[in-house]
């Protein structure tokens, strides 16, 4: 008995991975430079990840 793993595919995967990279870069840049407005870049990355996971959830019909 195997269950379907809800791994993002296609555009959802691109959103999640790009969001991870942007969030990581923004967070590290804000920490290294002590420039708090750079956390806005990290927030964009977090939002992209969220959008990717929502898109993936819709594609799976809400299944986990």
N, C-alpha and C positions, 0 to 999 in steps of 0.2 A: 504494500500500500504506500504509494508515493503521493505527496501533495505538491501542488504547483507552488514554486517559490516566486513571490511577487517582486522579482528583480526589475528595476527600471530598464526600459529598452527604448531605442530611438531618441526622439527629442527630449523625453523625460530624463533619460540618462545624461544627455548633454547638459541639461539644466542643472542636474544634481552635481555632476563633476565640475562644471564651470563654477558653480556656486561655492563648492568646497575650495577651489583654488583662489577665488576672489576673496572669500572670507578669511582664509589663512593669510594671504598676502596683506590684506588690510589690517588684520589684527597684529601681525608681526611688525608692519610698518608703524602702526600707532604706538606699539610698545617700544620699539627701538628709537623712535624720534620724539617720544613724549608729546606727540601732536594729536590731541583728542579728536579733532575733526576727521582724521583718517578712519575713525571707527565707523563713519558713514559709509565708507567703501565696504567695510566688513558687513555692515547691515544689508547692503545690496546683495552681497554674496549669500547671506543667510536667507534673504527673501527668495533668491533664485533657487536655493535648495528646497525651500518650502514649496515653491511653485512646481518644481519637478516631482516631488513626492505626491502632491495633490493630483497632478496630471496622471501619475502612475496609478494612484488609487482609483481614479475615475475609469481608467482603462481596464482595471481589474474588476470593475463593478462593485467596488467597496470591499472586496474580499481581502483578508489579511494573510 
